[in-house]
Amino acid sequence: MLDATVLQRLGIATASTALALAIGLVAVTLSGYDPVAFLANVAEGAFGDANAVARTLRFTTIFVLVGVAVAVAFRAGVFNIGVQGQFVVGGFATVIAILQFAPLLPGGTVGGLALLVVGTVAGVVAGGLYGALPGVLKAYGDANEIITTIMLNFIAVGVVGYLVEGPLRGEGNRAPNTARIPEYVGLPSIVFDSPDFSLVGLAVALVVVAVVSFLMVRTRIGYDMVTSGHQAAAATFSGADARRTVVTTMTLSGMVAGVAGAMFAVMIQGYYSDPSGVATYGFDAIAVSLLAANNPLGVVPAALLFGGLDSAGTHIGINSDVPPQLIDGVVGLVVLFVAAPELFRMAARRTGLGGENR
């Protein structure tokens, strides 16, 4: 795996996915369900009609953004396991900013666009700051970023959960939700007539992929980020401040997670609810990034795969008597089979094991 090319890793991922689906079909059969019907439901749920495609692309949009957030850090040798917390903080900040500024700006298209920009900026800043915190702790306090980012996930969920349950709960809401953002604040429906998906959101995700890819590959900042994460001494020798670069890496990762939170809040929810019930996009993003070999461009097809599987699971849970836990099991197998080789590859590079001369 140390010397595996991109095409070889793509082949491994494809074979792993096929094997996971095959084992999943065996589990479905042993559970007493028709495997052919199950497979047909998976295909129909992912791409069967316009609604299914819109649902798949909705999941894909979020997976692309959170996957890139993880890939930025992992590629630079920093293990940001806190994308879920940065995602939550970014989405929450987006909603609160829109609600606070709505009375100050005119309604209609112009006001909606202005509030959308304000909310997204707030989400990016909040996510970036929340990502910078463990970066500072690692760079200047030698704190293990895996532990700090995991802890910060719980803090984000707990604090935001308290706020939407109490002080910032929407008036008259039975559920622990903030007030709903104004109806004129949202992304336009293009091609797909879906209330919770817009091609504009997907376009934003693809623009983020392009910008991050260019930044990581074609700029001095990206070079310093990758070098500082893997070889701090070499980065220092070349003139980079390794500690400051670690903070920059975590900040950029958190900013991308903040964009994901903003898109989730505006495009899908329209308010913010107790994050303990929010889908674990930030944790799933780790598998998406590993499937893409931590390459921002590779995140796009990886996110499409996971988006299709999540969409299929939603469809099966509603339109089939097959327990949705089975599709969750299939997704788990895909994650295990696809991520394990890349995990071994990363571990080998860090430990020096697995080389030709060892």
Summary of the structure (lengths in Angstrom):
residues: 358
radius of gyration: 20.9
end to end distance: 13.9
largest distance: 67.9
contacts: 1299
relative contact order: 0.20
helix: 75%
strand: 1%
